[in-house]
């Protein structure tokens, strides 16, 4: 449950979202399971969604993480080559002085395919530009050419009402790549500002998606597959390209679900149904539900409460599922912060042979009193393997 963790909020009686929401099913799983709290990476470290998912799958993000871009690229099916540099991007709205007015272009949902085609395929100084749209306002940029570097600063200022940044080389060998990236961004504005999609959006008083803002430069990471690491056949169900990309590069099969949008309108019931069916074929299935994180970033406490309750209701069929079940988050996204935080997330593990503790509710405070205590994300797969009798003894 992406970003479900939270902090106390005076608007909901000084409780967290999970404490305030009616969570009948998750509370039921907590009562029948082993509970704790989890630092996705380590105490005090604010996780990104990419580094957190790597850790939860048992990969050391400090060793395999090269930047967010490659995971986004893999998530939408772009096959990277050695030497490619990939970026996660936003379609954004800027004014004529290139001051960002809306980093997400009103969370644009339509027309991004046409906008992406308008900038895809250009060449800048013999470097090929590959650009594809992702979910809503997101996109992926790949630079393909010789002697490129990912050691660059972001163009995306990460806030509104700030002029776009100029990418800076963070090492001597990155100067050419930074120059190419800055040229691409300026060219994207020149092409998109008068694109028919944006003319229509302006007419309808919607923020135009008139520039592309890259961030998270990275090169193709080297990762052992889940099958190699754990001898597990595995699959992923997610709506957003980032999570799909992490799982794809981990050698997991990606199962597309109709209605899995990665947005607040995602079909959670369909995800759960498909996941249950997938366990007839796979040993291990990951389901990501992005929506709580979106409400956290927007500071919408009422929306996050309602989404938590919607998720809880959709989990009803899992009560009849005979397997090890783990309920947790990749990070906290407190509505009072409107961003990720290092607050540990609740975790419940339930299934045969799991020690049942005295916890009665699924929330950050209740779970902290459970038998699982406080763990780190990189240990989760080992715990799951042990509880399913898949671990091997270390030593004689």
Secondary structure, DSSP 8 states (H G I E B T S, - for coil): -TTBB---BGGGTTB-HHHHS--HHHHHHHHTSEEEEEESSSTT----HHHHHHHHTT--HHHH---SHHHHHHHTT----TT-EEEEEEEEEE-TT-BEEETTTTT--SSHHHHHHHHTT-EETTEEEEEEE-STTEEEEEEESSS----B--S--SSSSSB-----BSSGGGHHHHHHHHHHHHHHHHHHTT-HHHHHHHHTT-----EEEEEEEE-------HHHHH---EEEE-SSHHHHHHHHHTT-EE---TT--SSTT--HHHHHHHHHHHTTT-SEEEE---HHHHHHHHT-HHHHHHHHHHHHHHGGGGGG--S-EEE--S-B--TTTTS-B---EEEEEESTT----S--S-SHHHHTTSTTEEEEGGGHHHHHHHHTT----S--
